[in-house]
């Protein structure tokens, strides 16, 4: 589990850098937007990304605490579920961040086009890595069904009558 926590720590540190770069690119546009749509889009994206930056910082602190405890302490079931929930939230936030980067490309910011492309590629790699880690964590606290449990569920459900829309009227 320590290896997973280290990977997560590095991933969150990279995400924090990406958010800082994005804010550096987009924030100047708040002072001089071209139209009301751009003003609304930029302010909304900045608000979301500032909140995300704060969550990332808190997550890095939590990961540091868990890593400082060392190998002698494994995460409890509750901590694993809490970590899984936090990671699901950040995976969703990463997808929103991807959309914000795409919007920045559409709004034609005065920045190197390759910088936004690199940021987008980085975000996609982070989403893929997140999904792998989420699957790994979920496998640690979800036990696979045994063949007897599957047979029992099938026999219980096979005796149940099926309804159609017409039969319910």
N, C-alpha and C positions, 0 to 999 in steps of 0.2 A: 504494500500500500504506500510505502514511503516513496517508491519510484513514481507512482501516479501523482502523489502530492507534489513532488518536485517538478514533474511535467506541467501540472496545473499552475504552479507558481511561475514558471517560465512563460507559460501561455498568457497568464494574466498580466505579467510585466510587459509582454509584447503588445497586448491589447491596450494597456495604459499609454504606451508610446504612440500607438496608432490614433487613439482619441486625442492626445495632445497635438499631434500633427494636423488632424482634421480641424480641431478648434483653432489652430494657428492659421489655417487656410480660410476658414469660414467666418470667423469672428469679425474681421475687418469689414465684411459685407453688411453687417448690421448697421453701420453708421451711414452707408450710402447705397441702399437697395434701389434697383431700377424701377420696381413697381410694388404694389401692395401684396401681390402674390408671393413675390420673392421675399419680402419682409416677413410675411407670415411663415413661410417655409423655413427660412433661416432661423427665426426665433424659436420655432417649435423644435427644430433639429438641435439647436444649441442647448435648449432646456433639457431635452432628453439625454444628450451626450454629457452634460455636466452632472446630471443625476447618475448616469452610468459610470462616469469617472469616479464618483464618490463610492459607489457600490464596489467597483473594482479595487479601490484602495482598501476598503473594509475586508474584502475577500482575501487580498494579499496578506493582511494582518492576521486573519484567521488561519490561513495556510502556514504562515510563519510560526504561529503558536503550536499548531499540530506538528510541524517539522521539528521544532525545538524540543518537544517531548521525546523524540527519538523513537527507536525501534521497539522499546520495551512496552509501549502502549499502542494497541491497535484501536482504530476508531470503533466506537460502539455502533449498534444498529441504528440508534437515533441520529448519531452524527453522520452516518453514511446516508441516511434518508435526507437529512438536512442539506448535506453537501450536494446530493443528487438534485434536490429542488432548486438550490442556488445555481447550479450549473445549467439546469433547464432554462431558468430565467435568463441567464447570460447568453445562452445559445439563441434564444429568441431575440435578445437585445442585439446580438451580433448580426442577425438577419436584418433588423431595423437599421443598424449602422451601415450595412451594405447598401440599403436603399438610400440612406443619407449621402453616402459617397456617390452613388449614381446620380442623385439630384444635384450634387455639386458639379458633376461633369456636365449636366444639362444646362445649369445656370451659367456655365462658361466663366468660371473664376480665373483670375489672372494667375495661373500657376502652371507649372510644367505638367502637361497632359500625362506624361509617363508616371508622375508621382501619384496621380489618382488611379491609374491603371495598376501600379504596384500595390497601392493600398487595397484595391478591390481584390486582387489576387491573394494578398495576405489574409484578408477577411475570409475568403472562401477556404483557404487552407486551415484557418482557425476553426471554422464551422465543422469541417471534416474531422479535425483532431478532437474537437469537443464531442462529436457523435461517438467516436471510438471510445473515449474516456467514459461517456455516459453509459454505453453498453457494458463496459468493464465493471463499473460501479454497480449497475443494476444486477449483473450476474452474481455479485457477491452477496446480495441480500434477497434475491428471488430464487427459491429452490425450484428446479424443474419438476414437472409432474411425473409421477411414476406411471408405469403402464396399467397398474391396477386402478389408480385414480381415474385415468382416462377411460377405461372400460366401464367403471361405475358411473361416470358422468354420461357416457353414451347410452347405457341401459336406462338410466333415469329419464333422460330426455327423449328416448325413443318411444316410451309409453305415453307421453304427453300428447294430447290431441292438438292438431294444428288448426288455427283459425284463419279465415280469409276475411277480407273486408265485407263481403256479402253476408257471411255467416254471423257477423256481429250486428247487423241491422235488424 
